[in-house]
Amino acid sequence: MKYLIFEDFSGDVIPILFPERILHEEMREQMPYSKVVSGGYVFLKDGKFICKGKVKELKISARDKDAEIINRFFIFSE
């Protein structure tokens, strides 16, 4: 899967995951947030998210902390 991480209007980071057939720049155009923080490809390996890659068109790349940001959105509390 591909991903982009945006900074929302309050300064919080919001990850968006999407299929590989959609270009990063196409997804960027659809989102209302003004700032793209990072992006690339995300994989699930041994139960952990792995983020890699660069997006030349948006001048961004995956960061070490992206996997943790994405993981936080998959944790549910009851």
C-alpha positions in Angstrom: 0.0 0.0 0.0 1.0 3.6 -0.4 0.6 6.3 2.3 0.8 10.0 2.9 1.0 11.7 6.3 -0.6 15.1 6.5 -0.6 17.8 9.1 -4.2 18.8 9.9 -5.3 22.3 10.7 -4.7 21.8 14.5 -1.1 20.5 13.9 -1.9 16.8 14.4 -0.6 14.2 11.9 -3.1 12.2 9.9 -2.0 9.1 7.9 -3.9 8.2 4.7 -3.3 4.7 3.3 -4.4 3.9 -0.3 -3.9 1.3 -3.1 -0.8 1.2 -5.2 -2.7 2.0 -8.4 -3.4 5.5 -7.1 -0.5 8.0 -7.6 0.7 9.8 -4.5 0.2 13.1 -6.2 -3.4 12.2 -7.2 -4.2 11.4 -3.5 -2.5 14.6 -2.5 -4.9 16.6 -4.8 -7.9 15.1 -3.1 -7.0 16.0 0.5 -8.0 19.3 2.1 -4.9 19.5 4.3 -2.3 22.1 3.4 0.9 20.3 4.5 2.2 16.9 3.5 4.7 15.7 6.1 5.9 12.4 4.6 4.9 9.5 2.4 6.0 6.4 0.6 5.0 2.7 0.8 3.8 0.8 3.9 4.0 -2.9 4.5 3.0 -5.2 7.3 5.7 -7.6 8.3 5.6 -9.9 11.4 2.8 -7.7 12.8 4.7 -4.4 12.4 4.3 -1.6 9.9 7.4 -0.9 7.8 7.5 2.4 5.9 9.9 3.0 3.0 10.4 4.9 -0.2 10.4 8.4 -1.6 7.8 10.4 -3.6 9.8 12.6 -6.0 6.8 14.4 -7.3 5.9 15.7 -3.8 9.6 16.0 -2.6 8.9 13.8 0.4 10.1 10.4 1.8 9.3 7.9 4.5 10.5 8.7 8.0 11.4 6.3 10.8 8.5 7.5 12.9 5.9 7.0 10.2 5.2 3.4 11.1 4.4 4.4 14.7 2.1 7.1 13.5 0.2 4.7 11.3 0.1 2.1 14.0 -1.6 4.5 16.5 -4.6 4.7 14.2 -5.0 0.9 14.3 -5.1 0.7 18.1 -8.6 0.6 19.5 -9.6 1.1 23.1 -12.8 -0.2 24.5 
